[in-house]
Amino acid sequence: MGKFVTFEGGEGSGKTTQIGLAVEWLKGRGIPVLATAEPGGTPLGRKIREILLNRGPSAISAETELLLFAAARAQHVRETILPALEKGQWVLCDRFADATVAYQGFGRGIDMAFIRALNAFSSLSVKPDLTLLIDLDVKTGLDRAGRRTAGVRPEEAEDRFERENLAFHDRIREGYQVLAAEEPQRFRIIDGAATIEAIHRQICGCLQEFLQASGG
Ligand code: TMP
C-alpha cells in the first residue's frame, strides 16, 4: 500500500501550491505519487464541488452541504484514492475528512459524533497516515484568498466559504488545532505565515521524517 498524506488549513493557507512542490520533491526521490483534492478528485466530485462552492445566490443548508461533501468523498475514496494506494502510489490530498469536522462541525455547529460516523462511512474508514496542517492567521489567509479572486473570471470569484465572516473562520482554525492535539502522531503543524520556500522546507522535513519512520 502507498501512503496517504493530507494537507489541511484555512482559506488562503497555500495548500495547493505546497502540494505541487511536495509532489515534485517525492517524485525526485523515485516515489510514485498522485495529487488530488476534495471536494473533487473524480468527475462526479468536480460537479459536486461546483454546487458546493456556489458562487451564485442559491441557498444550501448546512445539512445539505455536509451530505454533499460526504457524497463527493465516498466517490473519491472508492474511485481514486483506494485504487492508487493499492497500486503503491502515495496519495497527496488537498483536504479530507478533517476538513468536514473543522468546517461543518466546528464552523457550522453540526453534531460531531454524526459527522465522525458519516466520515467513517463515506471514507470506508480510510485514514491519512500523515496530515500536514498549514496554520495561518485567519485575516491574513482571507486577504490572500481575496487577492487571488480579485478581478478574476466569475467561476474563480470569491466562493461561499470565503464569504463567511471572521468568527466562522476562527472556529475552523481552532477546530483544526483541537484535531491536531487529539492525534499528535498523525498531525504536523506547519507555520503558514512563512515564505513559500520556507513552508516547503518545513513540509520536506516532515516528509523526510515520515519516510524514515516508515522504513523508506
Ligand atoms: P479549497 O478551497 O481548499 O479547495 O476547499 C473548498 C472549500 O470547501 C473550502 O472553503 C473548505 C470547504 N470544505 C468544507 O467545508 N468541508 C469539507 O469537507 C471539505 C473537503 C472542504
py3Dmol code that shows the C-alpha trace and the ligand (Angstrom):
import py3Dmol

protein = """\
ATOM      1  CA  MET A   1       0.000   0.000   0.000  1.00  0.00           C
ATOM      2  CA  GLY A   2       1.083   3.561  -0.704  1.00  0.00           C
ATOM      3  CA  LYS A   3       0.946   6.307   1.905  1.00  0.00           C
ATOM      4  CA  PHE A   4      -1.948   8.685   2.316  1.00  0.00           C
ATOM      5  CA  VAL A   5      -0.914  12.258   3.122  1.00  0.00           C
ATOM      6  CA  THR A   6      -3.460  15.053   3.559  1.00  0.00           C
ATOM      7  CA  PHE A   7      -2.994  18.826   3.573  1.00  0.00           C
ATOM      8  CA  GLU A   8      -5.358  20.884   5.689  1.00  0.00           C
ATOM      9  CA  GLY A   9      -5.726  24.524   6.664  1.00  0.00           C
ATOM     10  CA  GLY A  10      -7.966  27.545   6.424  1.00  0.00           C
ATOM     11  CA  GLU A  11      -8.599  29.754   3.413  1.00  0.00           C
ATOM     12  CA  GLY A  12      -5.503  31.150   1.674  1.00  0.00           C
ATOM     13  CA  SER A  13      -3.130  28.885   3.580  1.00  0.00           C
ATOM     14  CA  GLY A  14      -1.247  27.918   0.403  1.00  0.00           C
ATOM     15  CA  LYS A  15      -2.040  24.186   0.417  1.00  0.00           C
ATOM     16  CA  THR A  16      -2.412  23.908  -3.318  1.00  0.00           C
ATOM     17  CA  THR A  17       0.979  25.500  -4.061  1.00  0.00           C
ATOM     18  CA  GLN A  18       2.618  23.338  -1.411  1.00  0.00           C
ATOM     19  CA  ILE A  19       1.108  20.117  -2.740  1.00  0.00           C
ATOM     20  CA  GLY A  20       2.587  20.879  -6.164  1.00  0.00           C
ATOM     21  CA  LEU A  21       6.036  21.369  -4.620  1.00  0.00           C
ATOM     22  CA  ALA A  22       5.721  18.259  -2.429  1.00  0.00           C
ATOM     23  CA  VAL A  23       4.764  16.149  -5.455  1.00  0.00           C
ATOM     24  CA  GLU A  24       7.966  17.201  -7.224  1.00  0.00           C
ATOM     25  CA  TRP A  25      10.030  16.530  -4.085  1.00  0.00           C
ATOM     26  CA  LEU A  26       8.617  12.999  -3.732  1.00  0.00           C
ATOM     27  CA  LYS A  27       8.976  12.244  -7.457  1.00  0.00           C
ATOM     28  CA  GLY A  28      12.606  13.333  -7.183  1.00  0.00           C
ATOM     29  CA  ARG A  29      13.026  10.528  -4.655  1.00  0.00           C
ATOM     30  CA  GLY A  30      11.506   7.989  -7.051  1.00  0.00           C
ATOM     31  CA  ILE A  31       8.208   7.777  -5.171  1.00  0.00           C
ATOM     32  CA  PRO A  32       5.099   7.310  -7.354  1.00  0.00           C
ATOM     33  CA  VAL A  33       2.614   9.975  -6.333  1.00  0.00           C
ATOM     34  CA  LEU A  34      -0.888  11.115  -7.145  1.00  0.00           C
ATOM     35  CA  ALA A  35      -2.131  14.584  -6.194  1.00  0.00           C
ATOM     36  CA  THR A  36      -5.864  15.017  -5.704  1.00  0.00           C
ATOM     37  CA  ALA A  37      -8.325  17.305  -3.932  1.00  0.00           C
ATOM     38  CA  GLU A  38     -11.616  17.449  -2.061  1.00  0.00           C
ATOM     39  CA  PRO A  39     -14.251  18.197  -2.951  1.00  0.00           C
ATOM     40  CA  GLY A  40     -13.227  16.921  -6.384  1.00  0.00           C
ATOM     41  CA  GLY A  41     -10.839  14.195  -7.472  1.00  0.00           C
ATOM     42  CA  THR A  42     -13.435  12.467  -9.706  1.00  0.00           C
ATOM     43  CA  PRO A  43     -15.777  13.727 -12.465  1.00  0.00           C
ATOM     44  CA  LEU A  44     -18.716  13.475 -10.036  1.00  0.00           C
ATOM     45  CA  GLY A  45     -16.730  15.163  -7.276  1.00  0.00           C
ATOM     46  CA  ARG A  46     -15.897  18.095  -9.528  1.00  0.00           C
ATOM     47  CA  LYS A  47     -19.606  18.600 -10.286  1.00  0.00           C
ATOM     48  CA  ILE A  48     -20.383  18.493  -6.553  1.00  0.00           C
ATOM     49  CA  ARG A  49     -17.562  20.992  -5.954  1.00  0.00           C
ATOM     50  CA  GLU A  50     -19.221  23.464  -8.326  1.00  0.00           C
ATOM     51  CA  ILE A  51     -22.507  23.135  -6.422  1.00  0.00           C
ATOM     52  CA  LEU A  52     -20.806  23.490  -3.044  1.00  0.00           C
ATOM     53  CA  LEU A  53     -18.631  26.481  -3.853  1.00  0.00           C
ATOM     54  CA  ASN A  54     -21.695  28.037  -5.495  1.00  0.00           C
ATOM     55  CA  ARG A  55     -20.668  31.491  -6.485  1.00  0.00           C
ATOM     56  CA  GLY A  56     -24.313  32.321  -7.265  1.00  0.00           C
ATOM     57  CA  PRO A  57     -27.103  33.319  -4.896  1.00  0.00           C
ATOM     58  CA  SER A  58     -28.945  29.985  -4.319  1.00  0.00           C
ATOM     59  CA  ALA A  59     -29.182  28.666  -0.752  1.00  0.00           C
ATOM     60  CA  ILE A  60     -27.581  25.451   0.561  1.00  0.00           C
ATOM     61  CA  SER A  61     -28.483  24.347   4.090  1.00  0.00           C
ATOM     62  CA  ALA A  62     -25.695  23.231   6.441  1.00  0.00           C
ATOM     63  CA  GLU A  63     -27.089  19.672   6.360  1.00  0.00           C
ATOM     64  CA  THR A  64     -27.166  19.576   2.551  1.00  0.00           C
ATOM     65  CA  GLU A  65     -23.618  20.916   2.481  1.00  0.00           C
ATOM     66  CA  LEU A  66     -22.415  18.172   4.839  1.00  0.00           C
ATOM     67  CA  LEU A  67     -24.058  15.421   2.791  1.00  0.00           C
ATOM     68  CA  LEU A  68     -22.612  16.759  -0.469  1.00  0.00           C
ATOM     69  CA  PHE A  69     -19.070  16.761   0.953  1.00  0.00           C
ATOM     70  CA  ALA A  70     -19.674  13.205   2.158  1.00  0.00           C
ATOM     71  CA  ALA A  71     -21.028  12.165  -1.249  1.00  0.00           C
ATOM     72  CA  ALA A  72     -18.003  13.613  -3.049  1.00  0.00           C
ATOM     73  CA  ARG A  73     -15.712  11.811  -0.585  1.00  0.00           C
ATOM     74  CA  ALA A  74     -17.482   8.459  -0.964  1.00  0.00           C
ATOM     75  CA  GLN A  75     -16.840   8.537  -4.714  1.00  0.00           C
ATOM     76  CA  HIS A  76     -13.315   9.912  -4.339  1.00  0.00           C
ATOM     77  CA  VAL A  77     -12.179   7.185  -1.929  1.00  0.00           C
ATOM     78  CA  ARG A  78     -13.640   4.354  -3.996  1.00  0.00           C
ATOM     79  CA  GLU A  79     -12.752   5.617  -7.487  1.00  0.00           C
ATOM     80  CA  THR A  80      -9.428   7.396  -6.942  1.00  0.00           C
ATOM     81  CA  ILE A  81      -7.781   7.181  -3.515  1.00  0.00           C
ATOM     82  CA  LEU A  82      -8.025   3.475  -2.674  1.00  0.00           C
ATOM     83  CA  PRO A  83      -7.072   2.215  -6.166  1.00  0.00           C
ATOM     84  CA  ALA A  84      -3.990   4.479  -6.128  1.00  0.00           C
ATOM     85  CA  LEU A  85      -2.953   3.355  -2.625  1.00  0.00           C
ATOM     86  CA  GLU A  86      -3.460  -0.277  -3.654  1.00  0.00           C
ATOM     87  CA  LYS A  87      -1.114   0.267  -6.624  1.00  0.00           C
ATOM     88  CA  GLY A  88       1.514   1.504  -4.166  1.00  0.00           C
ATOM     89  CA  GLN A  89       1.218   5.191  -5.042  1.00  0.00           C
ATOM     90  CA  TRP A  90       1.436   7.905  -2.444  1.00  0.00           C
ATOM     91  CA  VAL A  91      -1.718   9.987  -2.469  1.00  0.00           C
ATOM     92  CA  LEU A  92      -1.385  13.680  -1.571  1.00  0.00           C
ATOM     93  CA  CYS A  93      -4.854  15.029  -0.942  1.00  0.00           C
ATOM     94  CA  ASP A  94      -5.836  18.691  -0.640  1.00  0.00           C
ATOM     95  CA  ARG A  95      -8.293  18.381   2.288  1.00  0.00           C
ATOM     96  CA  PHE A  96     -10.074  15.249   3.519  1.00  0.00           C
ATOM     97  CA  ALA A  97     -12.341  14.199   6.399  1.00  0.00           C
ATOM     98  CA  ASP A  98     -10.694  16.559   8.934  1.00  0.00           C
ATOM     99  CA  ALA A  99     -11.998  19.459   6.828  1.00  0.00           C
ATOM    100  CA  THR A 100     -15.546  18.242   7.400  1.00  0.00           C
ATOM    101  CA  VAL A 101     -15.036  18.141  11.174  1.00  0.00           C
ATOM    102  CA  ALA A 102     -13.430  21.600  11.094  1.00  0.00           C
ATOM    103  CA  TYR A 103     -15.849  23.336   8.701  1.00  0.00           C
ATOM    104  CA  GLN A 104     -19.185  21.560   9.193  1.00  0.00           C
ATOM    105  CA  GLY A 105     -18.559  20.600  12.846  1.00  0.00           C
ATOM    106  CA  PHE A 106     -16.652  23.496  14.423  1.00  0.00           C
ATOM    107  CA  GLY A 107     -17.701  26.019  11.759  1.00  0.00           C
ATOM    108  CA  ARG A 108     -21.380  25.230  11.209  1.00  0.00           C
ATOM    109  CA  GLY A 109     -22.067  23.547  14.554  1.00  0.00           C
ATOM    110  CA  ILE A 110     -23.367  20.206  13.239  1.00  0.00           C
ATOM    111  CA  ASP A 111     -23.198  17.306  15.712  1.00  0.00           C
ATOM    112  CA  MET A 112     -19.609  15.996  15.840  1.00  0.00           C
ATOM    113  CA  ALA A 113     -20.491  12.365  16.551  1.00  0.00           C
ATOM    114  CA  PHE A 114     -22.722  12.314  13.478  1.00  0.00           C
ATOM    115  CA  ILE A 115     -20.009  13.897  11.321  1.00  0.00           C
ATOM    116  CA  ARG A 116     -17.438  11.371  12.500  1.00  0.00           C
ATOM    117  CA  ALA A 117     -19.794   8.475  11.753  1.00  0.00           C
ATOM    118  CA  LEU A 118     -20.573   9.901   8.323  1.00  0.00           C
ATOM    119  CA  ASN A 119     -16.858  10.426   7.642  1.00  0.00           C
ATOM    120  CA  ALA A 120     -16.143   6.791   8.505  1.00  0.00           C
ATOM    121  CA  PHE A 121     -18.992   5.624   6.245  1.00  0.00           C
ATOM    122  CA  SER A 122     -18.056   7.792   3.276  1.00  0.00           C
ATOM    123  CA  SER A 123     -14.313   7.117   3.522  1.00  0.00           C
ATOM    124  CA  LEU A 124     -14.538   3.353   4.196  1.00  0.00           C
ATOM    125  CA  SER A 125     -12.634   4.303   7.355  1.00  0.00           C
ATOM    126  CA  VAL A 126      -9.546   5.119   5.278  1.00  0.00           C
ATOM    127  CA  LYS A 127      -7.447   7.478   7.410  1.00  0.00           C
ATOM    128  CA  PRO A 128      -4.491   9.617   6.439  1.00  0.00           C
ATOM    129  CA  ASP A 129      -1.066   8.311   7.529  1.00  0.00           C
ATOM    130  CA  LEU A 130       0.160  11.895   7.845  1.00  0.00           C
ATOM    131  CA  THR A 131      -1.695  15.223   7.944  1.00  0.00           C
ATOM    132  CA  LEU A 132       0.111  18.500   7.339  1.00  0.00           C
ATOM    133  CA  LEU A 133      -1.879  21.342   8.850  1.00  0.00           C
ATOM    134  CA  ILE A 134      -0.825  24.702   7.417  1.00  0.00           C
ATOM    135  CA  ASP A 135      -1.763  27.086  10.191  1.00  0.00           C
ATOM    136  CA  LEU A 136      -2.249  30.744   9.399  1.00  0.00           C
ATOM    137  CA  ASP A 137      -3.850  33.785  10.974  1.00  0.00           C
ATOM    138  CA  VAL A 138      -7.413  33.938   9.603  1.00  0.00           C
ATOM    139  CA  LYS A 139      -7.292  37.532   8.445  1.00  0.00           C
ATOM    140  CA  THR A 140      -4.019  37.021   6.543  1.00  0.00           C
ATOM    141  CA  GLY A 141      -5.438  33.920   4.854  1.00  0.00           C
ATOM    142  CA  LEU A 142      -8.662  35.625   3.818  1.00  0.00           C
ATOM    143  CA  ASP A 143      -6.727  38.623   2.498  1.00  0.00           C
ATOM    144  CA  ARG A 144      -4.571  36.294   0.415  1.00  0.00           C
ATOM    145  CA  ALA A 145      -7.635  34.428  -0.883  1.00  0.00           C
ATOM    146  CA  GLY A 146      -9.249  37.816  -1.623  1.00  0.00           C
ATOM    147  CA  ARG A 147      -6.233  38.926  -3.635  1.00  0.00           C
ATOM    148  CA  ARG A 148      -6.374  35.678  -5.585  1.00  0.00           C
ATOM    149  CA  THR A 149     -10.026  36.212  -6.501  1.00  0.00           C
ATOM    150  CA  ALA A 150      -9.992  39.980  -7.108  1.00  0.00           C
ATOM    151  CA  GLY A 151     -10.917  40.840 -10.693  1.00  0.00           C
ATOM    152  CA  VAL A 152     -10.848  37.230 -11.930  1.00  0.00           C
ATOM    153  CA  ARG A 153     -13.407  35.395 -14.063  1.00  0.00           C
ATOM    154  CA  PRO A 154     -16.797  34.672 -12.367  1.00  0.00           C
ATOM    155  CA  GLU A 155     -16.026  30.954 -11.937  1.00  0.00           C
ATOM    156  CA  GLU A 156     -12.938  31.859  -9.894  1.00  0.00           C
ATOM    157  CA  ALA A 157     -14.591  34.615  -7.848  1.00  0.00           C
ATOM    158  CA  GLU A 158     -14.823  34.503  -4.049  1.00  0.00           C
ATOM    159  CA  ASP A 159     -16.697  31.319  -3.073  1.00  0.00           C
ATOM    160  CA  ARG A 160     -19.410  30.600  -0.499  1.00  0.00           C
ATOM    161  CA  PHE A 161     -16.870  29.754   2.231  1.00  0.00           C
ATOM    162  CA  GLU A 162     -14.600  32.717   1.605  1.00  0.00           C
ATOM    163  CA  ARG A 163     -17.670  34.960   2.001  1.00  0.00           C
ATOM    164  CA  GLU A 164     -18.288  33.713   5.585  1.00  0.00           C
ATOM    165  CA  ASN A 165     -17.409  36.020   8.499  1.00  0.00           C
ATOM    166  CA  LEU A 166     -14.209  36.044  10.567  1.00  0.00           C
ATOM    167  CA  ALA A 167     -15.835  34.268  13.531  1.00  0.00           C
ATOM    168  CA  PHE A 168     -16.671  31.277  11.288  1.00  0.00           C
ATOM    169  CA  HIS A 169     -13.080  31.062  10.093  1.00  0.00           C
ATOM    170  CA  ASP A 170     -11.736  31.487  13.643  1.00  0.00           C
ATOM    171  CA  ARG A 171     -13.809  28.499  14.777  1.00  0.00           C
ATOM    172  CA  ILE A 172     -12.321  26.465  11.921  1.00  0.00           C
ATOM    173  CA  ARG A 173      -8.774  27.403  12.845  1.00  0.00           C
ATOM    174  CA  GLU A 174      -9.402  26.469  16.474  1.00  0.00           C
ATOM    175  CA  GLY A 175     -11.136  23.278  15.353  1.00  0.00           C
ATOM    176  CA  TYR A 176      -8.091  22.193  13.393  1.00  0.00           C
ATOM    177  CA  GLN A 177      -5.927  22.861  16.468  1.00  0.00           C
ATOM    178  CA  VAL A 178      -8.197  20.607  18.524  1.00  0.00           C
ATOM    179  CA  LEU A 179      -7.932  17.838  15.921  1.00  0.00           C
ATOM    180  CA  ALA A 180      -4.145  18.165  15.814  1.00  0.00           C
ATOM    181  CA  ALA A 181      -3.943  17.949  19.603  1.00  0.00           C
ATOM    182  CA  GLU A 182      -6.144  14.824  19.591  1.00  0.00           C
ATOM    183  CA  GLU A 183      -3.828  12.977  17.189  1.00  0.00           C
ATOM    184  CA  PRO A 184      -0.313  14.396  17.552  1.00  0.00           C
ATOM    185  CA  GLN A 185       1.232  11.293  15.955  1.00  0.00           C
ATOM    186  CA  ARG A 186      -0.671  11.937  12.699  1.00  0.00           C
ATOM    187  CA  PHE A 187      -0.642  15.753  12.535  1.00  0.00           C
ATOM    188  CA  ARG A 188       2.265  18.109  11.873  1.00  0.00           C
ATOM    189  CA  ILE A 189       1.596  21.825  12.224  1.00  0.00           C
ATOM    190  CA  ILE A 190       3.288  23.987   9.606  1.00  0.00           C
ATOM    191  CA  ASP A 191       3.763  27.751  10.041  1.00  0.00           C
ATOM    192  CA  GLY A 192       1.756  29.177   7.122  1.00  0.00           C
ATOM    193  CA  ALA A 193       2.999  32.739   7.702  1.00  0.00           C
ATOM    194  CA  ALA A 194       6.460  31.837   6.353  1.00  0.00           C
ATOM    195  CA  THR A 195       7.508  32.262   2.701  1.00  0.00           C
ATOM    196  CA  ILE A 196       6.551  29.647   0.108  1.00  0.00           C
ATOM    197  CA  GLU A 197      10.126  28.309   0.156  1.00  0.00           C
ATOM    198  CA  ALA A 198      10.283  28.168   3.956  1.00  0.00           C
ATOM    199  CA  ILE A 199       6.925  26.385   4.151  1.00  0.00           C
ATOM    200  CA  HIS A 200       8.149  23.914   1.538  1.00  0.00           C
ATOM    201  CA  ARG A 201      11.280  23.246   3.626  1.00  0.00           C
ATOM    202  CA  GLN A 202       9.137  22.587   6.710  1.00  0.00           C
ATOM    203  CA  ILE A 203       6.995  20.168   4.692  1.00  0.00           C
ATOM    204  CA  CYS A 204      10.026  18.371   3.234  1.00  0.00           C
ATOM    205  CA  GLY A 205      11.331  17.950   6.789  1.00  0.00           C
ATOM    206  CA  CYS A 206       8.058  16.296   7.825  1.00  0.00           C
ATOM    207  CA  LEU A 207       8.008  14.056   4.747  1.00  0.00           C
ATOM    208  CA  GLN A 208      11.632  13.052   5.317  1.00  0.00           C
ATOM    209  CA  GLU A 209      10.938  12.198   8.942  1.00  0.00           C
ATOM    210  CA  PHE A 210       7.829  10.255   7.904  1.00  0.00           C
ATOM    211  CA  LEU A 211       9.759   8.360   5.201  1.00  0.00           C
ATOM    212  CA  GLN A 212      12.418   7.345   7.713  1.00  0.00           C
ATOM    213  CA  ALA A 213       9.844   6.330  10.314  1.00  0.00           C
ATOM    214  CA  SER A 214       8.025   4.176   7.746  1.00  0.00           C
ATOM    215  CA  GLY A 215      11.247   2.493   6.647  1.00  0.00           C
ATOM    216  CA  GLY A 216      11.626   4.376   3.312  1.00  0.00           C
TER     217      GLY A 216
END
"""
ligand_1 = """\
21
TMP
P -10.422 24.519 -1.145
O -10.673 26.000 -1.189
O -9.343 24.118 -0.233
O -10.338 23.904 -2.488
O -11.747 23.873 -0.459
C -13.011 24.218 -0.870
C -13.830 24.732 0.274
O -14.615 23.672 0.818
C -13.048 25.338 1.426
O -13.656 26.572 1.791
C -13.247 24.354 2.547
C -14.551 23.673 2.231
N -14.690 22.298 2.723
C -15.626 22.031 3.709
O -16.316 22.937 4.188
N -15.772 20.736 4.127
C -15.064 19.698 3.593
O -15.254 18.541 3.998
C -14.094 19.998 2.561
C -13.313 18.892 1.922
C -13.935 21.302 2.154
"""
view = py3Dmol.view(width=600, height=400)
view.addModel(protein, "pdb")
view.setStyle({"model": 0}, {"cartoon": {"style": "trace"}})
view.addModel(ligand_1, "xyz")
view.setStyle({"model": 1}, {"stick": {}})
view.zoomTo()
view.show()
